[in-house]
Each structure stands twice: as C-alpha cells, then as structure tokens.
C-alpha cells in the first residue's frame, strides 16, 4: 500500500484532498489523459474515515511471525 503524508504535499493540494467527502471523485490526469480515477468511500455517520489500523497491524505482525518461524 502506498501512503502519502499530507504534510509533505503543497498546501493547496493538501487542502484539495482534505476537502473531499464521501462519494466525491478524484481524477489525476497527465497530458490530457486520465491516469487514475478514485471514488472517496462513504463513511457511516459518526464513523471514522481512518483505516482499520489495528486489523492491518495484526495481519502484518502475524505475517512477520510466520516468516520468522519458517526461517528459524
């Protein structure tokens, strides 16, 4: 997974990205052609737009543990 820190982006671009809401589309173009088109996911009322970091971390740690056990 590629991760982009908004603090590393120019302020105008960071604001554009943080202003996106659920259901909005984001299209990146280069030379007049569409490079990528993304749809911002709808979030549940009161829900967080943050990914489930705990679940992802558990999966990574489990994979790491398995790799270590197989290696040694």
N, C-alpha and C positions, 0 to 999 in steps of 0.2 A: 504494500500500500504506500502510495506517495503522500507525504504530509507537507503542507505549506503553512508556515507561520505567518500570520497576517502582519506581524510586526516587521517582517523582512520585506514587505511589499511597499511600493509607493503609497502614500496616504490616500490619494484619490482612488486607486484600485482597491485598497483595503476597505474603504467606505462603501464602494460599489458592492463588494462581496458581502459585507455585513448587513447591508440593507435588503438583501434578497430574503424573500419569505417563501413559505411552503407553497408549492405549485408554480413558482416562477421558473422560467427557463434561463439558462446561461449558455451563450454560444460564443465560442472562440473561433475567430476567423483569421486567415492569413492569405494575403494575395487575392482576396475576394472569395476564397473557398472556405467552407466550414471545416475546421479541424476537429472540433468536438462540440457536442451539444449535451448539456446536463439539465436535468429537471430536479429542482430542490424538493426534497421529500416533505410531505405534510407531517406535522407533529401533532400529537394528541394535546388537547387543552391541558395546560399546566405541566406538560411533559417537557423534558429537556431535549434540546437539539444535539447534545453531546452524544457521541457513540458510546455503546456499552463497553467502556474501557476495562471494567473488571472481567467481563466474559472474554474479551480479546486477550487480556493479560493471562488469564487462566489457560487459555488454549496455547499461547506461546510458551508458558512455563511447562506445560505438560509435554509439548513437543520437544523442548530443550531437555527435559528429564529423560524422555525416551531415547533421544540421541546420545546422551551421556551414558545411560545404562547399556545401550548397544555397543558403544565404543569401548567401554571398560568392562 
